[in-house]
Amino acid sequence: MDSDPTLKSQMRGIAYPFFSIQKLAGMKKRHNPGLKPPGRSFLATRHFLSLAESGDPDCDPILRQVVPTQQEEVAGTAFVQDPLSEKKFSPLPRLVRRYEDRALILCTNKCFIHCRFCFRKRLWSQPPWTIGRREFAKIAEFIGRDHKIKEAILSGGDSLCLDDGWLLEMIGRLDSIGSLDVIRLATRALSAEPSRFSAGFVRRLRKRSGKLWLMSHFNHRAELSDLAKIAIGRLVDSGIPVLNQTVLLKGVNDDVGTLSSLFRALVAVKARPHYLFHVDPAEGNSGFVTGVDKALELVAGLRRRLSSICVPSFALDLPSGGGKIVLSPELRRASGEYCDYEGRTFRYF
């Protein structure tokens, strides 16, 4: 394991009984009929809960992401267990191949936190598992044989919930595949447990492979703690680029000011806003849906306010395995005129 002796205890102790949420997050001591005893599905780190300010899960952007509510019981025909149809695109156990040039490896079903809007929450009910050496060897062989695959994504769950030795071993095996250009680590650790990125661990990551990219997940400026900034700095200084993916969430970040604050803060520490995702139609996610029209309005507002390096691409994953598409406010009129983000029209040639 990493040289940080507290890491094991942090990772063993990230699940808390429901009655202790109030104490850990400073929640208001009042009756809240929306709160639901979550059983084993509630998961959060002390660090993430410490970022909460109001103590009210109805409006605090930190608590709203992790505290279960009765809203999750609202059913709908569009909300399903596997909204991206990943099983359909799984040529091997723990491997998802939806796109020609990249493959995603489900390393574990363990996470630092259980995001209430997760599109893989179907994994929560499974006993804890981590990909085995035999399974991974078959996946590495599959990737090595297909030279069209240029990127491998270590995901889950959360790839940073693996112990150092096994994670670095997998990275080293993927690095040895000559046709592979990029190894992505998809993780929420920078916001949920930034101490995971000790100086020693980051050095070992960089030493193991020069192909690494870190895909972070910040949804609100409050998550970008001082510890997170230090961790990002270590990654960037070591030559590991950091790209951020944000999910647009009703009641968390669905306004231009909140998103602008987050994206500016990320760019300031050289973490590039990469994608702004519409929430996926997984079971229990209806309370977080903003709608695509609202999302496009927000994107237009961001482009009026921010430079191009601060504005991520807005994307959604089509149902039934349709894949990811990038959407943009429509700026070309049927008349052949163009409009700016203020709504003014112009002719161009």
PEDA-V935258 format. One record per residue. N is the residue number from 1. RES is the residue in one small letter. PHI is phi in degrees with one decimal (NA if undefined). OMEGA is omega in whole degrees, -180 to 180 (NA if undefined). D_CENTER is the distance of its C-alpha to the mean C-alpha in whole Angstrom. Layout:
N|RES|PHI|OMEGA|D_CENTER / N|RES|PHI|OMEGA|D_CENTER
This chain:
1|m|NA|-180|24 / 2|d|-64.0|-178|23 / 3|s|-67.9|179|26 / 4|d|-73.4|-174|24 / 5|p|-71.1|-178|26 / 6|t|-86.4|-173|24 / 7|l|-62.5|-178|21 / 8|k|-60.3|-178|22 / 9|s|-66.9|178|24 / 10|q|-62.1|-175|20 / 11|m|-76.9|176|18 / 12|r|-76.6|-171|21 / 13|g|-107.1|-176|21 / 14|i|-88.9|177|18 / 15|a|-99.7|-178|19 / 16|y|-121.9|175|22 / 17|p|-64.4|-173|24 / 18|f|-58.8|-176|24 / 19|f|-63.6|-177|27 / 20|s|-90.9|-179|26 / 21|i|-60.5|-178|23 / 22|q|-56.8|-178|25 / 23|k|-67.0|-176|27 / 24|l|-68.8|-175|23 / 25|a|-102.7|-180|22 / 26|g|66.6|-178|25 / 27|m|-68.3|-180|25 / 28|k|-63.4|179|28 / 29|k|-84.1|179|31 / 30|r|-146.3|178|31 / 31|h|-69.2|178|31 / 32|n|-131.6|-177|28 / 33|p|-64.7|-180|29 / 34|g|-79.4|-178|25 / 35|l|-74.9|-177|24 / 36|k|-126.9|175|24 / 37|p|-56.3|-168|25 / 38|p|-89.7|-177|22 / 39|g|59.6|-173|23 / 40|r|-77.5|-176|21 / 41|s|-80.1|178|18 / 42|f|-81.9|-179|17 / 43|l|-147.8|178|15 / 44|a|-159.1|175|15 / 45|t|-91.9|175|16 / 46|r|-58.9|-180|19 / 47|h|-60.0|-177|17 / 48|f|-63.8|179|14 / 49|l|-64.6|-180|17 / 50|s|-67.1|-179|19 / 51|l|-80.6|179|18 / 52|a|-66.9|-177|19 / 53|e|-113.9|-172|22 / 54|s|-82.0|-176|24 / 55|g|74.6|-178|24 / 56|d|-115.9|-177|23 / 57|p|-66.4|178|20 / 58|d|-73.8|-175|22 / 59|c|-134.2|179|21 / 60|d|-74.0|-175|19 / 61|p|-66.9|177|16 / 62|i|-79.7|-177|14 / 63|l|-64.0|-179|16 / 64|r|-60.6|-179|16 / 65|q|-76.5|-173|12 / 66|v|-125.7|-178|13 / 67|v|-86.5|-179|17 / 68|p|-67.4|176|18 / 69|t|-136.9|179|21 / 70|q|-65.7|179|23 / 71|q|-57.9|-179|22 / 72|e|-67.0|180|20 / 73|e|-83.8|180|23 / 74|v|-69.3|-177|24 / 75|a|-96.2|176|24 / 76|g|-163.5|-176|24 / 77|t|-64.2|-178|25 / 78|a|-82.0|-175|22 / 79|f|-100.4|-171|19 / 80|v|-129.3|-178|19 / 81|q|-68.9|-175|18 / 82|d|-125.0|-172|17 / 83|p|-64.9|179|16 / 84|l|-96.0|-179|15 / 85|s|52.0|-177|18 / 86|e|-66.2|180|17 / 87|k|-61.3|-179|20 / 88|k|-65.9|-176|22 / 89|f|-111.8|-178|20 / 90|s|-112.8|-179|21 / 91|p|-71.5|177|24 / 92|l|-140.4|174|23 / 93|p|-55.3|178|22 / 94|r|73.7|-180|18 / 95|l|-123.3|176|18 / 96|v|-119.5|-180|17 / 97|r|-123.8|-180|19 / 98|r|-89.3|-176|18 / 99|y|-119.3|-174|19 / 100|e|-61.9|-170|22 / 101|d|-98.4|-180|21 / 102|r|-150.3|-180|18 / 103|a|-136.6|-177|17 / 104|l|-111.2|-178|14 / 105|i|-107.6|176|15 / 106|l|-84.8|-173|14 / 107|c|-76.7|-174|15 / 108|t|-166.7|171|15 / 109|n|-103.0|178|14 / 110|k|-81.8|180|14 / 111|c|-137.2|172|11 / 112|f|-79.7|177|12 / 113|i|-139.0|172|11 / 114|h|-99.7|178|11 / 115|c|-71.1|-176|9 / 116|r|-65.7|-178|12 / 117|f|-102.8|-175|10 / 118|c|-61.3|178|9 / 119|f|-90.4|175|10 / 120|r|-115.7|-178|11 / 121|k|-64.8|173|13 / 122|r|-60.6|-180|16 / 123|l|-79.2|-175|15 / 124|w|-63.4|-175|16 / 125|s|-78.4|-179|20 / 126|q|-81.8|173|20 / 127|p|-59.0|-179|22 / 128|p|-56.0|178|20 / 129|w|-142.6|175|20 / 130|t|-134.3|-179|19 / 131|i|-57.2|-179|20 / 132|g|-89.8|-178|24 / 133|r|-64.6|-180|25 / 134|r|-67.5|177|27 / 135|e|-60.9|-177|24 / 136|f|-66.3|180|23 / 137|a|-60.8|178|26 / 138|k|-65.1|179|26 / 139|i|-66.8|180|23 / 140|a|-61.6|178|24 / 141|e|-65.0|178|27 / 142|f|-60.3|-180|26 / 143|i|-65.0|-179|24 / 144|g|-65.3|-180|27 / 145|r|-76.9|-176|29 / 146|d|-101.8|-175|27 / 147|h|-73.6|174|27 / 148|k|-75.0|179|25 / 149|i|-80.2|-177|22 / 150|k|-107.7|-178|21 / 151|e|-134.6|173|18 / 152|a|-117.4|-178|16 / 153|i|-115.2|177|13 / 154|l|-91.4|-173|12 / 155|s|-134.0|-180|10 / 156|g|-179.3|23|11 / 157|g|43.6|-178|10 / 158|d|-131.6|-177|9 / 159|s|-62.7|-179|11 / 160|l|-81.9|172|12 / 161|c|-82.0|175|14 / 162|l|-74.5|176|17 / 163|d|-73.1|-173|20 / 164|d|-55.6|-174|21 / 165|g|-58.9|-177|23 / 166|w|-70.7|178|22 / 167|l|-62.2|-179|19 / 168|l|-66.3|177|21 / 169|e|-64.0|179|23 / 170|m|-64.3|179|21 / 171|i|-60.7|180|20 / 172|g|-62.6|179|24 / 173|r|-65.3|179|24 / 174|l|-66.4|180|22 / 175|d|-62.1|-178|23 / 176|s|-76.5|179|27 / 177|i|-82.2|-172|26 / 178|g|-62.6|-177|28 / 179|s|-79.4|-179|26 / 180|l|-91.5|-177|23 / 181|d|-96.1|-171|22 / 182|v|-135.1|171|18 / 183|i|-120.4|-179|16 / 184|r|-98.6|171|12 / 185|l|-104.4|180|11 / 186|a|-94.4|-173|7 / 187|t|-154.0|172|6 / 188|r|-105.9|-174|6 / 189|a|-62.4|-178|10 / 190|l|-60.9|178|10 / 191|s|-93.6|-174|10 / 192|a|-92.6|-178|11 / 193|e|-154.1|-175|13 / 194|p|-63.3|178|14 / 195|s|-64.7|176|18 / 196|r|-59.0|-176|16 / 197|f|-97.1|175|17 / 198|s|-67.1|-179|20 / 199|a|-58.9|-179|23 / 200|g|-65.8|-180|24 / 201|f|-65.3|-180|21 / 202|v|-64.1|177|20 / 203|r|-62.1|180|23 / 204|r|-68.1|176|23 / 205|l|-59.1|-176|20 / 206|r|-65.1|180|22 / 207|k|-67.7|-176|25 / 208|r|-73.7|-178|24 / 209|s|-157.7|173|22 / 210|g|-94.4|-178|22 / 211|k|-99.4|-171|20 / 212|l|-76.4|167|17 / 213|w|-129.4|179|14 / 214|l|-106.7|178|11 / 215|m|-101.1|-177|8 / 216|s|-91.6|-179|6 / 217|h|-142.4|173|4 / 218|f|-116.7|179|7 / 219|n|-109.7|-176|9 / 220|h|-149.1|-179|12 / 221|r|-56.5|-179|15 / 222|a|-62.6|-180|16 / 223|e|-76.1|-176|13 / 224|l|-84.1|-177|14 / 225|s|-74.4|176|17 / 226|d|-60.1|178|19 / 227|l|-64.5|178|18 / 228|a|-64.9|179|15 / 229|k|-63.8|178|17 / 230|i|-62.9|-179|19 / 231|a|-63.5|178|17 / 232|i|-61.6|179|15 / 233|g|-59.4|179|19 / 234|r|-62.5|-180|20 / 235|l|-65.5|-178|17 / 236|v|-63.5|-179|19 / 237|d|-64.6|179|22 / 238|s|-86.4|179|22 / 239|g|92.9|176|21 / 240|i|-99.9|-179|17 / 241|p|-65.3|178|16 / 242|v|-118.0|174|12 / 243|l|-113.5|-177|10 / 244|n|-110.0|174|8 / 245|q|-116.5|-180|6 / 246|t|-115.8|174|7 / 247|v|-102.7|178|7 / 248|l|-75.3|-172|11 / 249|l|-128.6|177|13 / 250|k|-60.5|179|16 / 251|g|84.9|180|18 / 252|v|-119.5|-174|15 / 253|n|-146.4|-173|14 / 254|d|-90.2|172|17 / 255|d|-149.6|-174|19 / 256|v|-62.3|-178|20 / 257|g|-62.5|-179|21 / 258|t|-64.8|180|18 / 259|l|-66.2|180|15 / 260|s|-60.4|-180|18 / 261|s|-61.3|180|18 / 262|l|-64.9|-174|15 / 263|f|-68.1|175|15 / 264|r|-62.5|-178|18 / 265|a|-65.6|178|17 / 266|l|-65.5|-180|14 / 267|v|-62.4|-179|17 / 268|a|-62.0|178|20 / 269|v|-107.6|175|18 / 270|k|66.8|169|18 / 271|a|-106.9|-172|14 / 272|r|-79.9|172|14 / 273|p|-62.2|-171|12 / 274|h|-103.3|179|11 / 275|y|-129.8|165|10 / 276|l|-113.8|-174|10 / 277|f|-97.9|165|10 / 278|h|-70.8|-177|12 / 279|v|-62.3|-179|11 / 280|d|-79.5|-178|12 / 281|p|-79.5|174|16 / 282|a|-85.4|179|15 / 283|e|-53.9|178|18 / 284|g|88.8|-174|17 / 285|n|-96.1|-172|15 / 286|s|-60.1|-178|18 / 287|g|-70.7|-180|18 / 288|f|-102.3|-173|15 / 289|v|-76.7|175|16 / 290|t|-95.3|-173|18 / 291|g|95.2|-176|19 / 292|v|-69.0|-180|19 / 293|d|-59.7|178|22 / 294|k|-62.6|-180|21 / 295|a|-61.6|-180|18 / 296|l|-66.8|174|20 / 297|e|-62.5|179|23 / 298|l|-65.6|179|20 / 299|v|-61.8|177|19 / 300|a|-61.6|178|23 / 301|g|-66.0|178|23 / 302|l|-64.0|-178|20 / 303|r|-69.7|174|23 / 304|r|-70.1|-170|26 / 305|r|-99.6|-169|24 / 306|l|-118.4|175|22 / 307|s|-77.1|-175|23 / 308|s|-63.8|-179|21 / 309|i|-73.2|-180|19 / 310|c|-97.6|-173|18 / 311|v|-101.4|178|17 / 312|p|-76.6|172|14 / 313|s|-75.0|176|15 / 314|f|-90.4|-175|14 / 315|a|-140.6|171|14 / 316|l|-142.6|177|14 / 317|d|-99.4|-180|14 / 318|l|-67.9|-178|18 / 319|p|-68.2|177|19 / 320|s|58.6|177|21 / 321|g|78.8|180|19 / 322|g|-65.7|177|20 / 323|g|93.6|-176|17 / 324|k|-81.5|173|15 / 325|i|-128.7|180|17 / 326|v|-100.9|-179|17 / 327|l|-113.0|179|19 / 328|s|-142.2|175|21 / 329|p|-55.8|-178|24 / 330|e|-73.2|-175|27 / 331|l|-110.4|177|29 / 332|r|-107.0|-179|32 / 333|r|-85.9|178|35 / 334|a|-61.6|-180|37 / 335|s|-73.1|-176|40 / 336|g|95.0|177|39 / 337|e|-82.9|178|38 / 338|y|-119.3|177|34 / 339|c|-121.5|176|33 / 340|d|-91.3|-176|31 / 341|y|-76.7|173|28 / 342|e|-93.3|-180|31 / 343|g|93.3|179|33 / 344|r|-78.7|-177|36 / 345|t|-105.1|-178|37 / 346|f|-142.9|170|38 / 347|r|-100.4|-178|40 / 348|y|-132.3|-177|39 / 349|f|52.3|NA|42
